[in-house]
Structure formats: C-alpha cells, structure tokens
Amino acid sequence: MEVANVIHDEEMQKYDDPVYERVSQLKRTTIVDLEKLLIEPLEKAKYAKLSFEKPEIDQYVIVPFTLQDNDSSRRDRISVSDLEKLIKVALEDTNWRLLSNSVMYRLGYLEGRLKGYEREEDMLKLAGKTEEPKPKPKIDEEKRQKYASNNLVQLGRMTGKYAGIENMRKRRLLKEPEGFFLDDEENRLTCSICGEHYYSNEMWWNLDGTRCKDCWRNIKKGVIPSLTPRYDAKSNWFESGQIKSNHGVHPSSVRKLVKEGLLHSRDLKRKDGTVYHTVYLVSENQEFLKKYPKKKSDIKMTIADKDGKSIEL
C-alpha cells in the first residue's frame, strides 16, 4: 500500500508539468499521413515530386527524402533555407523533425532526412522537457523495485495516470470551455452515449463524458440534449435495449408504443442520414414510465468493507 500510494502520486504529479500537456497534443503521425501533411505546403511553395527512400529503423525512424524545386529562379541557398522553414512549420505539432543540416541542393534536386520519435522519453524531450535534479524519493529504490510488478502497485500507477490526465484535461477546459476532441490517436474509447468504439481523436471530451464525433454532432444540432453517461444511476435517458430488461416491454411492442404516442424516441443519425442509435428522454416519457415502471433487479451484489462488513451494491 505504501509503495502503491507513492507511485500513484508520482504518476499523477507528472501531468502537472506543462510539457506533458504539450506531448499529449503532438500528433503521432505515420509515414503515410506525414506524406499527406507535407505535399500540400510543398506544392504551394513550388516544390514537387516528394519521394521517401528506404528508412533506417533503430531507436528512431530516420527517413531520407528527395524532391525537386520547380522554381528555377530560386538560388540553391534560398531553396534550402525556404524548404527547411517550410518543413519545420509543417512538422511542429507532430512526432517528426527535420534533421539539422541534412538538406542538400544539387541542380534543382533537394535531399534531406526526417526523424520520427515514438518513446515517451523522446517525446518529452521533443516537447521541451529538460533534465532537473530529482527530489529525494519517498521510498527507497530497493523497495520500489521489489514491489514494481505487484498488482496493487500497478493499479496505483494506472489510477495515478488516469487522474493526472483528467486534471490536465480539466485545465484545458479553461481555454476550451465547450470541450475538445482528444489528441491521442492510438487508444480506443467507448462513447458514453451510443457505446460504440472509436480512436481517441474521434472522441469529444468535456465534464459530461466522452462522446463520439457522431453523438457530439447530434448534440450540437439539438437532436438530443447533453445526456448523462449511459447506465448512470441517475440517467436522464434510456435506450432500446433497456426497455425490455428494465421495463418488461418486448422489442416488437416498442414500435407500436411509438406509433401510439406513448413512447417518444429520438433517432441519432450519421452524416449520411443513417440511424445508428435511438434514445428515449426521461422527461418526454413520463406517461410510459408510469405505465411500465422500472423493475427492481433480483441480482444482488455485495462487497466487504475494510472491517469485513457486507455492503450491497
């Protein structure tokens, strides 16, 4: 417990550093997306035929590239300087950088090298983290190593990271009070309304929860209000699957109740107009809920508190 608490606090406090916030906003760009990112600004500046060569894959990914300068009036030094500035600006918010002094010019051809970063420590340096004297540890290194793989310590690390990231997002709300799409493109999250899985950068986040891009668009358009997370004990809505389990109404009867006006639904649609989820607001279905009140669950779950007493969930 002692080690787990220390690890939890250390992990959480890491995200108080603005550098971690900067890292979370860096786009982990693949080579395919990197090419798409560069082609448009290059063509606008009259650089053409961008081509990547065989990469050098070791601790970092280093990719040589070549292209042509279509502006024949541009001198070699100006061509190199303009290209360096253009690439640096284009890559500023990504995990790629142009290797210094790597761009060379010969008769209208240019070559250079791009460097990709993946590891957290490298991303932190990329975001501007500097080495600072470490504070005196709260637990000695021997004890830290002994319990490093313990399940409780691992849980402390996970919950500390979650709390740190959550605090970092809350600080970001000061600048973007409505919310924002998450920056991480690798993890998949579950929408708190429709329950579908999306990559993090397709999920809108604010204090109400995580919503997929489709649910957020429906909220913005006024199709639905801002809903509580699904399965919340004090939810202000329910969905089709809960009508049978919670109210004893068979799915075949739902459509009939909607036609009769006893049950009021709201369809959530994708951009192409297809319905992907249906919700029922509690405020609009008071008559239905009186006629078909929510059934009490026969399933009882209990846990023991620290004194061994049972607590019913």
N, C-alpha and C positions, 0 to 999 in steps of 0.2 A: 504493500500500500504506500509506503514511504517513497519508494522509487517511482511508482506509477504516478503519484501526485506531482513529484518534481518534473518528471518527463512531460506530463500534461501541461504544466505551467510554462515550461521551456518552449514547448511546441506552440502554444497559444501566443506567447510573447514575441515569437519570431515575426508574426504577421503585424505587429505594431510598427515594424520598420517599413518606411515608405518604399524601400527597394522591393519588398515582396509584392506590394501593390503594383509596382511597375512591371515586375515579372509576370504577374497574372494577366497583364494587358498585352504582353508580347505574343504575337500570333506564331504558333508552331507551324511553320509553313513547309509543305512538302516541295519537292523539286518541280512537280507539275504546276502547283499553284505559284511557285516562285517565277516560273517562266511567264505565266499569265500576268503576274504582277509587274514584270519588267517590260514586256513587249509594248504596251500602250505608251508609257512615257518615253521609251527609246524611239519609237516611230515618230512621235511628235517632235522629238529633237533631231530627227533625220539620221538616226542610227538604225541599221537594218540587219536582217538575217542572223539573229541571235542563235547561237548553237552551243550546247553544252557538250563537253568532252567526257571521257571516262573518269569517274570520280575516284578520289583517294579516300578510302574508308578506314579510319583508325579510331583514335579517341574523338576526333572530329570528322566531319564530312567536308572534304575540300573538292570543289568542282571547278575545273578550268572552263573558260568560255571564250568564244570568238564572236566578232560581229564586224560590220562594215560601216564606215562613215560615208553617208550619201551626200554630205555637204563638202564638195571638192574645194571650196574656198576656205575651209577651216584649217588652220595650221595644225601641225602634229601636237604641239604642246597644249594648244587650246582644246583640241579634240579630246586629249587625255584628261585635262582638267574638267571640262564640261561633263564627260562621261562619269568621272569619279563623283562629282557633286550629285549628279542625277541618281546614280545607284545608291549612294549613301542616304539620300532623302527617301527613296522608294523602300529601302530595307529598314528604316529607322524603327518601325513598330513590329519587326519580325525577329526570328531567331537566326537570321543570316547577316553576315557582314562581308564587305569587300576587303580582301587582304591588302594592307598598305603597300604601296609601291609595286603592286602586281600588274598594273595596266601598262601595256606597251603598244606603240603605234608603229606600223610599217606600211607605207604606200596605201593608206586608206583602210587597212585592216587593223583591228584592235584585238588584243587578247588580255585576259585577266583571270583572277581566281576568287571564288566566293567560298566562304567558310560557314558551315552550319553548326549550330550548338544544340545539344539535347539534354545534357545532365543538369540537374538543379543547380549545382555549384557554379557551373559555367554560365547558366542563365542569370544567376545572381550577379556575377562579375559583369556580365553584359549590361545589366540594369544599373550598374554603378556602385555595387557593394564594395566597400574597402575593408581590409583586414584591421580589426580593432582588438585591443587587449581583452581577453576573455575574463569575465568576473569570476571570483572564487566559486567553485562548484559547491552546490548544496549537499551533494552526495559524492563520496569518493569514487574514483574510476573503477576500482575493483568491484565494488557493489553494483555499479552501473552495468558493467559487463556481465556480471553473474546473473542479473535478472533481465537482461536485454530482451530475451526471447520469451519471457513469461507472458502468459495471456493477458493478465491484468495490466502489465506494463504496456503491452501492445495496444490494449483498449484505451489506456491513458493517452498514448501518442495519437491515436485516431481521433478521440474526442477533443483533445487539445488542438489538433489541426483544424477540425471542423469549427470549433469555437473561434479560433483565430481568423479563419476565412470569413466566417459570419460577421465578426466585428469589422473586418476590412470592408466587406460589402456595405455594412451599415454606414460606415464613414463616407463611402462613395455616394450614398443617397443624399448627402448634404449638397453635392453638386448636381446630382441627377435624381431629384425627389420622386419622380414618377416611376423610376426603376430603370433597368437596363438589361440587355442581353449579356449573358455570361461570356467570358473570354476563352475559357478552356475548350479546345476543340477535340479533346481525346476522350474524356469521360462521358458516359451516357446517364441521363437523369430521367426520372419519371414525372410526367406532367401531373400537377396536383388536382387537375380537373378531369381530363379525359383518360388519364392513366397510361397514355402511350409514351414510348421511349424515344428520346431524341438526344443527339450530341449536345453538350452543354452550350455551345454557341448558338443553338437554336431555341434556347430556353430563356424566357423573360423572368427576371427576379426582382421582387420587392418584398416588403414585410408581410404581404399576404401569401407568399409562397412562390413556387416555381411554376410557370405556365409555358406551354409550348407556343411556338410562333402562331399557330392557328387559333388556339384558345385566346391568346392575347389580342389577336386581331378582332375576334368576335367581341371581346370586352370593349375594345376601342370603338368598334362600330355601334355599340349599345345593344347588341343582340342579347347579352347577359350582363348583369352587374358583376362587380368583383366578388367572386364566390370564396367561401371558406374552403380549405383543403378537403378533398374527398375523404369520407369516413371520419371526419371530425365529429366529436361527440355533440357539439352544438352547431351542427351544419345548417346552413340556410337553404339547402337544396338537397335533392336526391336524384338518383339515376335509374334507368330502366331495370338494371339487374337487382336493385334493392326493392323494387315494387313487389316482386314475388316473395323474396326472402324476409322482408320486414313487414309487409302488409298483406301477404297471402293472396295476392291477385295474380292469376295466371297470365303469362305474356300474351296469350291470344285474346284476353279481355281488355288489354291496355288500349288497343286501337279503338275499341268500341267506346270505352270511357272517354277517350279524347274526343271522338265524334259527338258524344252526348254532352260534352262541355263540362263533365265532372272532373276531368283531369286535363291540366293545361301544360303543354310541353313547349320547350324552346330548342330548336334544332341548331346545332353548331355546324357551320359549313366551311369547307376549304376554299381556296381561291377559285377553283374551277366550279364551285357551286354544289359539289357532292356533300351530303350529310355524313359526318364521321362520328357524331356523338349527340345524344339528346339528354337534356337536363330538365328537371321539374323544380321550380322555386317553391319553397315552403309558403311564402307569402301569397302565392297565386293558387295554392291548392289546399286551403283550409277546409273546404267542404269535403274534399276527398279524404283528407286525413281524419276528419271526424267520423266519416262512414267506415273507413278502413284504418283504424289506429295502428300505430306501430306495435308489433308483437314483442312481448318480453322474451329475451333469449333464454333457452333452457341450458345453455352451455355456461358453466361457471368456471372461472379461472382464479386461482389463488396463488399468492407468493408469500414467502415468510419474510418478516422484517428482521432487523438486526438482533431483536430479542427472541426470535423464533415464533412470534405470533403470526397467525394467518391473516392475510389481507385479501379480500375478494376484489377482483378487478371488474 
